[in-house]
Amino acid sequence: MNWQALVAGIGAILTGAGGCIILIREFRRRDRRALTRELDELGRDVQELRANLVVCRRYTFHLVEKLAEHGMGIPYPEEWEKDEE
């Protein structure tokens, strides 16, 4: 076996390994990009839900004020009473 065939074989092995590394790196990059997009979308959803929660709490506060002005008590759901015990 001559040295040129040996160098060609080693080159082929290194080229295959390099191709595998590039392929793995590309799949990881795509996964990271997809996860980043999903994380951004979930962050927007959470932000929207928090804004809705603030609106609901503000509405509840004003509703309680109106009930108190009319001399009515505040009805609490049974689940809240169980949580306080």
Secondary structure, 3 states (H helix, E strand, C coil): CCHHHHHHHHHHHHHHHHHHHHHHHHHHHHHHHHHHHHHHHHHHHHHHHHHHHHHHHHHHHHHHHHHHHCCCCCCCCHHHHHHHC
